[in-house]
Amino acid sequence: MITGWWLNIDHYSVIITRNADRYRQDALAAAGEAAAGEQVDRRGELGHHGWVVAHGRAGHVGHQFDSAGAASVTSRAGGDCSHMSVYPKSTMIGAFPPSRGRQTSYRGAVNTDIVFCSAAELAAALRSRELSAREVVEAHLAQIERVNPSVNAVVTVAADRALDEADAADARLAAGNAVGPLHGLPVLHKDTHATAGIRTTQGSRIFADAVPDKDELLVARERAAGAISLGKTNTPEFAAGSHTFNEVFGTTRNPYDLSRSAGGSSGGSAVALACGMAPLADGGDTGGSLRNPASFCNVVGLRPSPGRVPTWPSVSAWSTLAVQGPMARTVADVALLLSAVAGPTTMSPIALDDPGATFGAPLDRDVTGLRIAWSADLGGTVPVDAEVRKIVAAQASVFERFGCVVEEACLDFEGADEVFRTLRAVNYEAALGELRDAHPDLIKPSVVWNVDEGRRLTGADVARAQRRHTELFHRARSFFERFDALVLPVSQVPPFDASLEFPTEVDGVAQTTYLDWMRSAYFVSVLGNPALAVPAGFTTAGLPVGVQIVGPHRRDLTVLEIGHAFEQATRWADRHPAPAI
């Protein structure tokens, strides 16, 4: 059963479920304008749809209705309320006449409300003991059980352990003990991240039954901050590629269209977030793996500065190409998770010294006067789908409304392709070369190809890539002396056919390898600059499209603040996929 606000105001009573507090005033305004039986479509302002429901007289406080199909609305506290229909949409707003009198409200938190509550809101409710950790964990486990069969995002569920940890978390709080910033919050881990006592397959048949005995650093920090591990999310084999499928668990489906890709390699995490299976999830990003799935699934993903979230263990500890980072449904929740996993350590030679608490403060900032550059095609260097270009270009006006100084301009990415492919191939040989030799028949061809590419490189090849990498760094440094951020498409295409390994053409240009179509993301990877993927709209077919906000060197907080302002103005992330509702 879903409950929410019931509000009497002027001519209409209004029912709101999802994000009830956030939308109450907007819903009232919408109801005041609508006639009975009319659709309320305020998506540009509210990011959601609702229906005005005809005929009925409100009782006193408190109406309930369920979410399957048309809902029956009845009074809980007396009064006359006839049967009426509510057609659930992404946030379900219903308004019905006539009701005059004072404004009253009722709010009841139940499963569906909990799973689409932000992590920050849940954290506050847990600390105040308005909600227990067990209630929150049970709600998310129920959502996984209900929704996951249709999308295949969560591949291992640690239900009993999670409930035991929830009970322990509730007991700690009840005893008056100090708790961490993620106290009682469920989190899902990408299946490449080692989790003690929970199967970690890396999407590979070689490790189909592997159970680590130790958490890797990212997971250990999440748990130390009070997070509760729900399980593992699907990933391509060894996180190779930006489409989530493997021979252990199969393909993860995009919840906005089950025939489409969820992106990758953190595709399971992105889908789980979009579907309310967890408020927080983690992932990794070499060529776009935190950003592409966020764009495909209408959630938020941060590729942090290298060393911001230290990685341990790692066979290439000095490399700046692969990073780990946070994903969530809102920018504030991404910052919350970052506050728990960022910070110095002696376990990584490139770890940054800034404490994680740097990212725990509110992100509200006056962005007036910031200098924003944007490009829909990375300065003409990559082909981009026409609808994606149109959506990216439209975001310039959003920043102009903030009072930003907006200019169509782009960093010169010359050499980025060679740098990425060379350094990636080196890292693949280092990480997977021995496995490629020991199990050649158990590794997918694209991974074998990438390892072999590393073995074909000469010392001169690597030296040239290092020189070009340095040149690119200095061009980026100069560019960001002129601009505070660069806004680009995350992906060059909308979510594509999930039966394909990768898109074979983009805007009429052939793509010959599984890396080609990812250039808009991996060109940014080689910069070493922070980049935040945020929802920016939908195609005419209803598929999500995101933009990435790239900031100056190590200015992670800047991209979070700008992204937060953008998110609050656009509200695209409030549109939830149908399978999750």
HELIX and SHEET records of a PDB file:
HELIX    1   1 ALA A   20  GLU A   33  1                                  14    
HELIX    2   2 ARG A   43  LEU A   46  1                                   4    
HELIX    3   3 ASN A  111  VAL A  115  1                                   5    
HELIX    4   4 ALA A  119  ARG A  127  1                                   9    
HELIX    5   5 ALA A  133  VAL A  151  1                                  19    
HELIX    6   6 ALA A  159  ALA A  174  1                                  16    
HELIX    7   7 ARG A  205  PHE A  207  5                                   3    
HELIX    8   8 LEU A  217  ALA A  224  1                                   8    
HELIX    9   9 GLU A  237  ALA A  239  5                                   3    
HELIX   10  10 GLY A  267  ALA A  274  1                                   8    
HELIX   11  11 ASN A  292  CYS A  297  1                                   6    
HELIX   12  12 VAL A  331  VAL A  341  1                                  11    
HELIX   13  13 GLY A  356  PHE A  359  5                                   4    
HELIX   14  14 ALA A  386  ALA A  394  1                                   9    
HELIX   15  15 ALA A  396  ARG A  401  1                                   6    
HELIX   16  16 ALA A  416  ALA A  438  1                                  23    
HELIX   17  17 PRO A  440  LEU A  442  5                                   3    
HELIX   18  18 PRO A  445  ARG A  456  1                                  12    
HELIX   19  19 GLY A  459  ARG A  482  1                                  24    
HELIX   20  20 ASP A  516  MET A  518  5                                   3    
HELIX   21  21 ARG A  519  SER A  525  1                                   7    
HELIX   22  22 ASP A  556  THR A  570  1                                  15    
HELIX   23  23 TRP A  572  ASP A  574  5                                   3    
HELIX   24  24 ALA A  578  ALA A  580  5                                   3    
SHEET    1   A 3 ILE A   2  THR A   3  0                                        
SHEET    2   A 3 HIS A  63  PHE A  65 -1                                        
SHEET    3   A 3 THR A  74  SER A  75 -1                                        
SHEET    1   B 5 TRP A   5  ILE A   9  0                                        
SHEET    2   B 5 TYR A  12  ILE A  16 -1                                        
SHEET    3   B 5 ILE A  93  PHE A  96 -1                                        
SHEET    4   B 5 HIS A  49  VAL A  52  1                                        
SHEET    5   B 5 GLN A  39  ASP A  41 -1                                        
SHEET    1   C11 VAL A 154  VAL A 157  0                                        
SHEET    2   C11 ILE A 228  THR A 233 -1                                        
SHEET    3   C11 PRO A 186  LYS A 190  1                                        
SHEET    4   C11 LEU A 280  ASP A 285  1                                        
SHEET    5   C11 VAL A 323  ALA A 328 -1                                        
SHEET    6   C11 VAL A 300  ARG A 303 -1                                        
SHEET    7   C11 ALA A 531  PHE A 538 -1                                        
SHEET    8   C11 PRO A 544  VAL A 550 -1                                        
SHEET    9   C11 ALA A 485  PRO A 489 -1                                        
SHEET   10   C11 ARG A 371  TRP A 374  1                                        
SHEET   11   C11 VAL A 405  GLU A 408  1                                        
SHEET    1   D 2 PHE A 245  ASN A 246  0                                        
SHEET    2   D 2 GLY A 250  THR A 251 -1                                        
SHEET    1   E 2 ARG A 253  ASN A 254  0                                        
SHEET    2   E 2 ASP A 257  SER A 261 -1                                        
SHEET    1   F 2 GLU A 505  VAL A 506  0                                        
SHEET    2   F 2 VAL A 509  ALA A 510 -1                                        
END                                                                             
